[in-house]
Amino acid sequence: MKNERQFRKILLALNHFLTFFILVAFVISCCMMLFLSTFADSLDLELTNENLNSAAKITFLNVILLSLLFTIIDAVRRKLTVKRPVKRITEASQKIVQGDFSIRLQLQSTVWSDDSFNEIIECFNKMAEELSSVETLRTDFIANVSHEMKTPLAVIQNYGTLLQAPDLSEEKRIEYAKAITDSSRRLVDMMTNILKLNRLENQQIYLNTEEYDLGEQLCECLLQYENVWEDKNIGIETDIEDGLTVKADAELLSLVWNNLFSNAFKFTESGGTVSLSLASEDEFAVVKVRDTGCGISSDIGAHIFEKFYQGDTSHATQGNGLGLALVKRVVDIMQGEIGVESTLGEGTNFTVKIRR
Ligand code: ADP
């Protein structure tokens, strides 16, 4: 196969040389004949057989020599301006095929070759960059998922072993079983979030749009946290504009509200307050979820919408860093806006704008 390709390459090169040689020879012959006939006419030379013979020989030799010279010059030119860059690009592409995405090509000097190769090289470099960032995302994602899975799995393993002890008190048995259930729930939550995020990121989303009362939906979502705010003694404040409807996918939007409320309650200490407001602003419905929790520093704030990012490690066991990534994705799909204002130690305010 390789030999065959080599042979075809040689044949192609020969074909190119011959065609070029014949073309140049033809052009030079025409020029010479034209020149000789005008030259003979102007000198009024007698065209004897002898004269003609020697002129033909010289002309033929000149034609061969000049054609060869031009063919060689063209071959060198082609090697420098076409074959060399093509070889560089082919070799680099082969490296990409083998999984080396770090490869980048230097731009050609435009003195020798035209700009088209530089356009190809620029595209190639962009492609390599894109592939390498996708690869980094993929490996980071695998590392993050494995890391997030390790802790709950270790807990399940340890408590499972403890549960096997023969003379275990009822109290301990319940405690260990609860730890196992909590960790399994964490794993299930994480998998559900990963699947949701994957669906939202990689698939064509068909929005199930309907017109509905946003205030009602917000209140329903908030009420799901009644137990939490009662247990933690958190105060609730609401300011909801009546009858504000939006045309949106209710199921997707409920993901946004649930994640914002769950964070607000998670990061607010007992005795704090969580407030919810809804108002219309031009073509937007503006939802604000405020809390008087620990707040977010500006360093952390810059990353909170990234996958698996957890700024506050003291609450790490209660989440997996996917909530706000999901929220952001849904808001983007709905062509809305999300912003966050926060002061460390004082609280956080998330503002979501949804097109009505
Ligand atoms: P998780 O809550 O599972 O850690 P999220 O993606 O929901 O993941 O949030 C990412 C990070 O953003 C959190 O770890 C936390 O540091 C920060 N954060 C989000 N909401 C709040 C909030 N209301 N108050 C303080 N910090 C918050």
Residues whose N, C-alpha, C, O or C-beta is under 5 A from the ligand:
A	BS01	ADP	N263 A264 F267 G293 G295 I296 I304 Y309 Q310 G311 D312 Q318 G319 N320 G321 L322 G323 L324 A325 T348
